[in-house]
Amino acid sequence: MATINLPPAMTITQATSIQQQGNELLACDDLDIDFSAVKEVDSSALAVLFTWQRFAARNQRSINLTTALPQGIITLAEVYSVSDLLPKPAV
């Protein structure tokens, strides 16, 4: 299993490189996602996360949250009415 440790900011400025890094890891293995350092998000963080979910499903991979989602992502998902699409952290 591969792990991606996300940076403190998950915004439009970093979205493309973060998404690409996750896609490269998912192409080879299941992916553990560590949100522990994330402090700043915008809607592009949701886009990256949902893209990884689609990529994983298409390639018969799984994504696992090793930490809770940042509150900012949860709030944005609620605003956009997509909370039910968010992955749940591993118990």
C-alpha positions, 0 to 999 in steps of 0.5 A: 500500500502506498501513502500520500502525506498531504501538504498543509495547503490543499488549494487550487495552487497545489491541486494539479501536482497533488492529484498527479502524485496520488494518481501515480501512486494509485496506478501501482497500489492502493492508497493511504491518504494522510490529511494530518498536515492539512490546514488550508483547503478550497473546493479543489481539495474536494475535486482532488479527493473525488478524482482519486475515488473515481481513479481508484474505482476504475483501476480496482484500487482502494483509498483509505483515510489514515486520519480524519478529513479536515473540517474545511473539506467536510464543511465544503462538502456540506455546502455543495451537498456532496457529504455522502460521497466523502470517504470515511476514515479507517476505524 
